[in-house]
Amino acid sequence: MSERSFNVDQMLSTSWDQLLARDLASEVKDFCGDKRYPFPELRRFFAIKGYRDLLVRLKTACTDQTSFDALKSVAREMRQYALDRPALWAATSRTATIDCAEWRAGDKELYDFIKSILAECGVHGQHAESAWYMLRSLVRGFTMHQILGSFSQVHSYDESFERMVEIYVAGVCSVGASARLPCATMPE
């Protein structure tokens, strides 16, 4: 697969959505000789593909890890996936807009995986659902700012992201502690 690069003039004259659409359309060409792309079908295809790809990457990143270490690995891998595959990340981040069993199943499988990690951190039920939405929002927002270069005076995106993850994990730990589960297992 070839690396795509855009110069500054192209980026300024093209909206981010158009760049993502072009990225997605270029992927479809590899799978389909038909030049007519029904938009709902593409949306479904990319969401399902994104869910599957992301889940494989998250499970691999969490190999031999549990609890807060696994949660940190999930956050890091989600960010890396968003940076590596911004169009698929965007498709995966969307709410299902088409009634599709595969799309719902992909979303549920990803959520169940994250929910199991959050359970190891002592977070369950509505708190787990909220923690999952927060993590998705944090990763999406951070990577969007990173991709667009909209943070000013950032010394290191990696260091900034790690601080954000530590703050998020401390919040998850706090919610787990309020359920009477100690945070002593949280790594430094």
Disulfide bonds with the S-S distance in Angstrom:
Cys173-Cys183 1.74
